Amino acid sequence: MNGPGKPKTIRVLVVDGLWDSNPIFRQVLGICSTLAVTNLVLNTAVMCAALVFTLSLSALSVSALRALTPRSVRMMVETLIIAFYVIIVDIVLKAYWPSMSDNLGPYVGLIITNCIVMGRCEACANSNPPLRAMADGCFNALGYAWILLIIATVREIMGMGTFLGLAVPYFSTQWDKWIIMVMPPGGFFVLAVAIWVMRSIQIGRQDAAHKGVAPSPRGEDRQ
């Protein structure tokens, strides 16, 4: 275990980002994207890739410049760094995939204000070396991504009967498509169910671990 003041190992950063401190179901951060882009899996995958790119490199840059950045302008510098990488993503999409850029609309630009990105820059990148900060950013972004991809898969299949635009057997023919699933209320509903399921699993794991390490009262009496 990592004691107080000890830096987290890469393994701990991975587990924290993907599960223990997952931005979606543990911290409930950045959920505007859940409503905006998760009606289609392809849109969600592109948004998640953009966030992984932005958060990883922003954390790396913030960490590399932390000794040179005055505390009085720290957050402005972080915002400028994040904006730089978001602009790169936006320009690349407009140049090479204009239809996807149109589908995502303003939501790529809103990565700049995503609290997950700024939060990881503040919480980790400002106090850790560059590679560790980059790993933290990458796995927090991946933790965000896998939840959103699950939500997008459920919404697209149940709402449109397709996956990545391809017809899904039964759902494309016999299933009575739930149009609400491709609307914002459907995003709220699936997000709520996902958070409930994931937190129930987490609570079950914690209870099992607690029971496994709890000392026996009788054993204490004999000592």
C-alpha positions in Angstrom: 0.0 0.0 0.0 1.0 3.6 -0.5 1.5 5.4 2.7 0.9 9.1 3.3 3.2 11.2 1.1 4.3 8.3 -1.0 3.8 8.6 -4.8 1.3 6.2 -6.3 2.7 3.4 -8.3 1.7 3.0 -12.0 -0.5 0.0 -11.1 -2.4 2.1 -8.5 -2.8 4.9 -11.0 -4.3 2.4 -13.5 -6.7 1.0 -11.0 -7.7 4.4 -9.7 -8.4 5.8 -13.1 -10.3 2.8 -14.5 -12.2 1.9 -11.4 -11.5 3.1 -7.8 -11.7 6.8 -8.7 -13.5 6.5 -12.0 -14.6 10.0 -13.1 -18.1 8.9 -14.1 -19.5 6.5 -11.6 -17.3 7.4 -8.6 -17.0 11.2 -9.0 -19.9 11.9 -11.4 -17.8 14.4 -13.4 -18.0 15.3 -17.1 -21.5 13.9 -17.6 -22.6 16.6 -20.1 -20.8 14.5 -22.7 -23.0 11.6 -21.7 -26.1 13.4 -22.9 -24.4 15.1 -25.9 -22.6 12.4 -27.8 -23.6 8.9 -26.5 -26.5 8.4 -28.8 -24.1 6.9 -31.3 -21.1 4.7 -30.6 -18.9 6.2 -33.3 -19.4 9.7 -32.1 -18.7 8.6 -28.5 -15.5 6.8 -29.5 -14.1 9.9 -31.3 -15.0 12.1 -28.3 -13.3 9.7 -26.0 -10.2 9.5 -28.1 -10.1 13.3 -28.2 -10.3 13.4 -24.4 -7.6 10.7 -23.9 -5.3 12.7 -26.2 -6.1 16.0 -24.6 -5.9 14.9 -21.0 -2.7 12.8 -21.4 -0.8 15.5 -23.1 -2.2 18.4 -21.0 -1.1 16.5 -17.8 2.3 15.9 -19.3 2.7 19.6 -20.2 1.4 21.0 -17.0 3.7 18.7 -15.0 6.7 19.6 -17.2 6.1 23.3 -16.7 5.0 23.2 -13.0 8.3 24.6 -11.7 8.2 27.5 -14.1 4.5 28.4 -13.6 3.8 31.1 -11.0 1.0 30.0 -8.7 -0.9 33.2 -9.3 -1.5 32.3 -13.0 -1.4 28.5 -12.6 -5.0 27.9 -13.7 -4.8 30.3 -16.6 -1.7 28.5 -17.9 -3.5 25.1 -17.5 -6.5 26.4 -19.4 -4.2 27.6 -22.2 -2.4 24.3 -22.4 -5.7 22.4 -22.5 -7.0 24.7 -25.2 -3.9 24.2 -27.3 -4.5 20.4 -27.5 -8.3 20.8 -28.0 -7.6 23.1 -30.9 -5.3 20.5 -32.5 -8.1 17.9 -32.2 -10.7 20.3 -33.7 -8.5 21.3 -36.6 -7.6 17.7 -37.4 -11.3 16.7 -37.4 -12.3 19.6 -39.6 -9.6 18.9 -42.0 -9.8 15.1 -42.3 -13.2 14.2 -41.0 -15.6 17.1 -41.5 -18.8 15.0 -41.2 -17.7 13.9 -37.7 -16.7 17.5 -36.8 -20.3 18.5 -37.7 -21.8 15.6 -35.7 -19.8 16.6 -32.6 -20.5 20.3 -33.1 -19.3 22.4 -30.2 -18.7 19.5 -27.8 -15.1 19.1 -28.9 -14.4 22.6 -27.9 -16.1 22.1 -24.6 -13.4 19.6 -23.6 -11.5 22.8 -22.5 -14.0 23.3 -19.7 -14.4 19.6 -18.8 -13.9 19.3 -15.1 -12.1 16.0 -15.5 -9.3 17.6 -17.5 -8.8 20.6 -15.2 -9.3 18.4 -12.1 -6.5 15.9 -13.0 -4.1 18.8 -13.9 -4.8 20.4 -10.5 -4.8 17.2 -8.4 -1.9 15.2 -10.0 0.0 17.0 -12.7 1.0 19.9 -10.5 2.6 17.6 -7.9 4.0 14.7 -9.9 6.7 14.1 -12.5 5.7 14.3 -16.2 5.4 10.5 -17.0 3.5 9.8 -13.8 1.1 12.7 -14.5 0.6 11.5 -18.1 -0.2 8.0 -16.9 -2.7 9.4 -14.4 -4.3 11.6 -17.1 -4.4 8.7 -19.6 -6.1 6.2 -17.3 -8.6 8.7 -15.9 -9.6 9.5 -19.5 -9.8 5.8 -20.3 -12.0 5.3 -17.2 -14.3 8.0 -18.5 -14.2 6.4 -22.0 -15.2 2.8 -21.2 -18.2 3.9 -19.2 -19.4 6.3 -22.0 -18.9 3.6 -24.6 -21.1 1.2 -22.6 -23.7 3.8 -22.4 -23.5 4.6 -26.1 -23.7 0.9 -27.0 -26.9 0.5 -25.0 -28.5 3.7 -26.4 -27.7 3.0 -30.0 -28.8 -0.6 -30.0 -32.0 0.0 -28.1 -32.8 3.3 -29.8 -31.8 2.6 -33.4 -31.2 -1.1 -33.6 -27.6 -0.6 -34.8 -24.0 -0.7 -33.6 -21.5 1.5 -35.3 -24.2 2.0 -38.0 -24.5 -1.8 -38.6 -27.8 -3.6 -38.1 -27.9 -5.7 -34.9 -29.9 -9.0 -35.3 -33.2 -8.9 -33.5 -32.9 -5.3 -32.4 -33.0 -4.0 -36.1 -35.9 -6.2 -37.1 -38.1 -7.4 -34.2 -37.3 -4.9 -31.4 -39.7 -2.0 -31.0 -37.1 0.8 -31.0 -37.1 3.1 -28.0 -36.7 6.5 -29.5 -36.2 8.0 -26.1 -32.9 6.3 -25.9 -31.4 8.6 -28.6 -32.8 11.6 -26.8 -31.2 13.4 -23.7 -33.6 11.7 -21.2 -32.4 8.3 -22.5 -28.8 9.4 -21.7 -29.9 10.3 -18.1 -31.6 7.0 -17.7 -28.8 4.8 -18.9 -26.2 6.8 -17.0 -28.2 6.4 -13.8 -28.5 2.6 -14.3 -24.7 2.4 -15.1 -23.8 4.3 -12.0 -26.1 2.2 -9.9 -24.7 -1.1 -11.3 -21.0 0.0 -11.0 -21.5 1.3 -7.4 -23.3 -1.8 -6.4 -20.4 -3.9 -7.7 -17.9 -1.6 -5.8 -19.9 -1.9 -2.6 -20.0 -5.7 -2.9 -16.3 -5.8 -3.4 -15.6 -3.6 -0.4 -17.9 -5.7 1.8 -16.2 -8.9 0.7 -12.8 -7.4 1.4 -13.9 -6.1 4.8 -15.2 -9.5 5.8 -12.0 -11.2 4.5 -9.7 -9.0 6.7 -11.9 -8.5 9.7 -10.3 -10.1 12.8 -12.4 -12.7 14.7 -13.6 -11.4 18.1 -13.0 -14.8 19.6 -9.5 -14.8 18.3 -8.9 -11.4 20.0 -10.3 -12.8 23.3 -7.8 -15.6 23.3 -4.8 -13.4 22.7 
